[in-house]
Amino acid sequence: MASKDHGREYDLVVFGATGYTGKYTAQYITTHLPSTLKWAVAGRSESKLSALVTELSTLNPDRIPPSIELGTLTASSLSALAQKTFILLTTVGPYGALGEHAFAACATHGTHYLDVTGEVPFVAKMLTKYSSTAAKTGALMFPQIGIESAPPDLLTWSLARFNRATYSLPTADVTVSVHTLKSAPSGGTLATVFTILDNFSLAELHASHVPYALSPVPRPAAAPPKPSLWTRLTGLVNIPGLGLLTTSLAGSTDAAQVQRTWGLLSSVPSRKEQGYGPNFSFREYMRPRNWLTGVAIHFGLMVLGLVMATPWLRRVVAKRVYQPGEGPEAEAAKWDEIEYRGVGRADGKEGGALGRAWFLGSTYYLTGILLAEAAATLLQEDVDLPGGVYTPACLGQPFIDRLDRAGFHIEVKPLEP
């Protein structure tokens, strides 16, 4: 399929291409996106970028190598870069400290934008400051389109789609479980965790995670189910179709994304037929090996919260983990695995949909796939969206089909009553 004629120098630019996730993204583009693609790798170090281009040429010798664009994190540099490209993919984080200039430049110049942040307060801040600008310029902006939080967002969309197609009913609620996770965090991910309270206040963090705080329309009419006292104390819950579950580290981050999707599908004219329904709610957990590990995970996350809230503890721990740009060796990471499972109850009917989404390989390579295939969707598909800030699910089935061919699979079947 031919790319759109946009009149800019590049179809896409990967900013931060020499970082841990950026390299995976550049590798995937080199080996899987069309050879006619006009693209560039961008960053601060010419020597590192040149070394990357040389490395990429060994992966696909018949392909014209990407151009090199030198740039810094200043507003002027990113403004110049945004004007050269149809799409900017940025993997430079923590976004709360380093991401705003890229977001602002793309919104201002009508450049489509993709990032892999997991920082919900960053997304909240960007929505407040730049969503109206993007609406005017036509920029389509997709923050949070990496491992946080595209997979649960796309799985939820698929469950709701199944309920509409099979039962002609909206979806009452979705529960997603991180069923399998074999992966170690990169230095960039850890830096985000340990610096988020350096970049945002507790009040900002809390406000952005209030249910449906990022939704463009008010929260659903029905009150979401409240966890029992037992669940609040131990983290444990038993969900039909999913089994014993416990607290998920990414639960509130992913919920913010899915809840925003609910609001977008309710309000964007071209997406209203995909809406989840007025009574929708979402929860995310993870599957433990047994009840004891489930309780341990729950309390371990409470301890992590204490570390994050204590500056000197954050500094001590941050020095003893991977640093930004570092991460698991590629040979070890290729044995990673991630699987999500989910149930979506149809509204007004017993039963509903049971789904799973999975990928075998590095979760950071998966993030690279998500970035690259989202960019390909914007380049080659009629996404039928006005300018604004969106979520991965707003790219719909064409995006999911591309991901399936790339190795990230989603399957949905009936959930028996």
Secondary structure, 3 states (H helix, E strand, C coil): CCCCCCCCCEEEEEECCCCHHHHHHHHHHHHHCCCCCCEEEEECCHHHHHHHHHHHHHHCCCCCCCEEEECCCCHHHHHHHHHHEEEEEECCCCHHHHCHHHHHHHHHHCCEEEECCCCHHHHHHHHHHHHHHHHHHCCEEECCCECCEHHHHHHHHHHHHHHHHHHCCCEEEEEEEEEEEECCCCHHHHHHHHHHHHHCCHHHHHHHHCCCCCCCCCCCCCCCCCCCHHHHHHCCEEECCCEEEEECCCHHHHHHHHHHHHHHHHHCHHHHHHCCCCCCCEEEEECCCCHHHHHHHHHHHHHHHHHHHCHHHHHHHHCCCCCCCCCCCHHHHCCCEEEEEEEEEECCCCCEEEEEEEEECCHHHHHHHHHHHHHHHHHHCCCCCCCEECCHHHHHHHHHHHHHHHCCEEEEEEECC
